[in-house]
């Protein structure tokens, strides 16, 4: 499929299209500031040309960014402050960022938090637990303790800390569901939650049921659709099998303040996929 045809087909997709209140209305109202993007979606190209990628992303209509790969004051080969300033010049804001578990202790973490605060970044999120670190319930409990401690550091600097799920947290381990354990062990005053809607549905759970059980706990979302024929693959938002109309109707119950498009797999080139998601959302008026 040619690039233009790909984008047009994504923009015109009607499967699951939202009516009123529309996804855009929710995003631009009190529950969110604008269309967001997790830059991991463009991991194949952002590292080699961060400014070029940001320019394209801004042209698609994205307003809020969530980063990854920050380390020791640098991101994608640039000083973090330079990166944030360039994004601002393009009409975007770095709102959130992902940080590995290996970074959330000691001076390394303090510097990262200070850099986030200095550059106006409101959220810091741990996005993943490696397989070796989550073999037992006791390991999950220790991770929760570490996350709570990291959240204390964030609180002291006026930055909100959070954790992002995949599907593995919903798999039974030693007779328990780690997700439920984490919701109990994590202090909501220290650790918020970034709910990945795709991985919740992939695990066989209903996001709305989670909102009802844990109201107000899911401050940020990852929005990515699910291929209708393969639950492990993403689809252009609006063309897959996830009912975003129903989910966004419960955004207030969730506590959602910001949300980000993310793509981990693609029906075409990653940059085209990101453009397609934005094009679809612009049709929701």
C-alpha positions in Angstrom: 0.0 0.0 0.0 1.3 3.4 -0.9 2.0 5.9 1.9 -0.8 8.3 1.0 -3.3 5.4 0.7 -2.2 4.0 4.0 -2.8 7.4 5.8 -6.1 8.0 4.1 -7.4 4.5 5.0 -6.4 5.1 8.6 -8.0 8.4 8.8 -11.3 7.1 7.3 -11.5 4.1 9.5 -14.9 3.9 11.2 -14.6 0.8 13.3 -15.3 1.8 16.9 -15.4 5.5 16.0 -16.3 7.7 19.0 -19.3 10.0 19.0 -20.2 12.4 21.8 -18.4 12.8 24.1 -15.6 12.3 21.7 -12.1 11.1 22.5 -10.8 14.5 21.3 -13.2 16.4 23.5 -12.1 14.4 26.5 -8.4 14.8 25.6 -8.7 18.6 25.2 -10.9 19.1 28.3 -10.2 18.9 31.9 -9.0 15.3 31.7 -6.1 16.0 29.3 -4.3 18.7 27.6 -3.9 17.3 24.1 -2.8 14.5 21.8 0.2 12.7 23.3 2.8 10.3 22.0 5.2 7.9 23.6 8.3 8.3 21.6 9.2 4.6 22.0 6.8 4.2 19.1 9.5 5.7 16.9 12.5 4.0 18.5 13.9 2.9 15.2 14.5 6.5 14.0 14.3 8.9 16.9 17.8 8.1 18.2 19.5 9.0 14.9 17.6 12.2 14.2 15.7 13.4 17.3 15.0 16.9 16.0 13.9 15.7 12.6 11.5 13.2 14.3 10.1 15.9 16.6 9.5 18.2 13.7 7.5 15.5 11.9 5.6 14.5 15.1 4.6 18.2 15.7 3.4 18.3 12.1 1.0 15.4 12.8 -0.7 17.4 15.6 0.9 15.9 18.7 1.1 18.3 21.7 2.4 16.2 24.6 5.4 13.8 24.6 6.5 10.9 26.8 10.1 10.1 26.4 12.3 7.1 27.2 16.1 6.4 27.3 17.1 9.3 29.5 20.4 8.8 31.3 22.8 11.1 33.1 21.3 14.3 31.6 21.2 13.0 28.1 18.5 11.7 25.8 18.9 10.6 22.2 22.4 12.1 22.1 21.2 15.5 23.2 21.3 17.3 26.5 17.9 16.8 28.1 17.3 20.5 28.4 18.1 21.0 24.7 15.7 18.3 23.8 12.9 19.7 25.9 13.5 23.2 24.6 13.4 22.0 21.0 10.1 20.2 21.6 8.7 23.4 23.1 9.8 25.4 20.1 7.7 23.0 18.0 4.6 23.6 20.1 5.0 20.4 22.2 5.7 19.7 25.8 7.6 16.8 27.5 5.1 15.8 30.1 6.3 12.3 31.1 9.2 9.9 30.7 10.1 6.3 31.2 12.9 5.2 33.4 14.3 1.7 34.1 14.2 0.0 37.5 18.0 0.2 37.6 17.8 4.0 37.8 15.4 4.6 40.8 17.9 4.6 43.6 20.6 6.9 45.0 22.2 9.8 43.2 21.3 8.5 39.8 17.6 8.8 40.6 18.0 12.1 42.4 19.7 13.7 39.3 17.0 12.3 37.0 14.3 13.7 39.2 16.0 17.1 39.4 16.4 17.2 35.6 12.7 16.3 35.1 11.7 19.1 37.5 14.0 21.7 36.0 12.7 21.0 32.5 9.0 21.1 33.5 8.4 17.3 33.2 5.5 16.4 35.5 5.7 12.6 35.5 8.3 9.9 35.7 7.3 6.3 35.1 8.9 2.8 35.4 7.6 0.9 32.4 8.8 -2.7 32.8 10.0 -5.4 35.2 12.5 -7.9 33.6 11.6 -11.6 33.7 14.3 -12.5 36.2 13.1 -9.8 38.6 9.5 -11.1 38.8 9.6 -14.8 39.4 8.2 -14.7 42.9 5.7 -12.7 44.9 8.4 -11.7 47.3 10.3 -10.1 44.4 7.1 -8.1 43.5 6.8 -6.9 47.1 10.4 -5.7 47.1 9.9 -3.9 43.8 6.8 -2.2 45.3 8.9 -1.1 48.3 11.5 0.3 45.9 8.9 2.1 43.9 7.4 3.7 47.0 10.9 4.9 48.0 11.5 6.3 44.5 8.1 8.1 44.7 9.1 9.8 48.0 12.1 11.3 46.1 9.8 12.5 43.4 7.3 13.9 45.9 10.1 15.9 47.5 10.8 17.6 44.1 7.2 18.1 43.0 7.2 15.4 40.3 4.6 12.6 40.1 6.0 9.0 40.0 4.2 6.1 38.4 4.3 2.5 37.1 3.3 1.2 33.7 1.8 -2.3 33.2 2.2 -5.0 30.6 0.2 -8.3 30.5 2.4 -10.3 32.8 1.2 -8.5 35.9 -2.2 -10.2 35.4 -0.8 -13.8 35.2 -1.3 -15.9 38.4 1.9 -16.3 40.4 2.0 -18.3 43.6 -1.8 -18.1 43.8 -1.9 -14.4 43.5 -2.4 -11.8 40.7 0.7 -9.5 40.8 -1.4 -6.6 39.5 -3.7 -6.8 42.5 -0.8 -7.1 44.8 0.8 -4.0 43.4 -2.3 -2.0 43.7 -2.4 -2.9 47.4 1.3 -2.5 48.1 1.9 0.7 46.1 1.1 3.8 48.1 -1.1 6.0 45.9 0.4 9.1 47.5 3.8 8.1 46.2 3.1 6.0 43.1 0.5 6.6 40.5 -0.4 4.3 37.6 0.0 4.5 33.9 -2.5 2.0 32.5 -1.6 0.5 29.1 -5.1 -0.3 27.8 -3.8 -2.6 25.1 -2.0 -4.9 27.5 -5.0 -4.9 29.9 -7.2 -6.2 27.1 -4.5 -8.5 25.9 -4.4 -10.1 29.3 -8.2 -10.7 29.1 -9.3 -7.9 31.5 -11.7 -5.1 31.0 -10.2 -1.6 31.7 -13.5 -0.3 32.8 -13.8 -2.9 35.5 -10.4 -1.8 36.8 -11.6 1.8 36.9 -14.5 0.7 39.0 -12.4 -1.4 41.4 -9.6 1.2 41.7 -11.2 4.6 41.0 -8.9 7.5 40.5 -5.7 5.4 40.4 -5.0 5.5 36.6 -3.6 9.0 36.0 -2.0 8.3 32.6 -3.0 5.9 29.8 -1.3 4.3 26.9 -3.7 4.2 23.9 -3.0 1.6 21.3 -5.5 -0.5 19.4 -5.5 -4.3 18.9 -5.4 -6.1 15.5 -8.7 -7.8 14.9 -7.0 -11.1 13.9 -4.0 -11.1 16.2 -4.3 -9.9 19.8 -0.5 -9.5 20.1 -0.3 -7.0 17.4 -1.2 -3.3 17.3 -3.5 -1.6 14.8 -3.9 2.0 13.8 -6.0 3.5 16.6 -9.7 3.4 15.5 -9.3 0.4 13.2 -8.8 -2.4 15.7 -10.9 -4.3 18.2 -10.7 -2.1 21.4 -13.8 -0.1 22.3 -12.2 3.3 23.0 -15.6 5.0 23.1 -16.7 3.0 26.2 -13.3 3.4 27.8 -13.0 7.1 27.3 -16.5 7.6 28.6 -15.1 6.4 32.0 -12.0 8.6 31.9 -13.0 10.7 34.9 -13.7 7.5 37.0 -10.2 6.4 36.0 -8.6 9.6 37.2 -6.9 10.0 33.8 -5.1 13.3 33.2 -2.8 12.6 30.2 -2.8 9.9 27.5 -0.3 8.9 24.9 -0.6 7.1 21.6 1.9 4.2 21.6 2.7 1.6 18.9 4.9 -1.4 19.6 4.1 -3.2 16.3 3.1 -1.6 13.0 1.0 -2.4 9.9 3.5 -0.2 8.0 6.4 2.1 8.6 6.4 3.4 12.2 6.3 7.0 11.3 3.3 6.3 9.0 1.6 4.4 11.8 1.9 7.4 14.1 0.6 9.7 11.5 -2.3 7.4 10.9 -3.3 7.4 14.5 -3.2 11.2 14.6 -5.2 11.4 11.4 -7.9 9.2 12.8 -8.2 11.1 16.0 -8.6 14.4 14.0 -11.7 12.9 12.5 -13.4 12.6 15.9 -15.2 15.9 16.2 
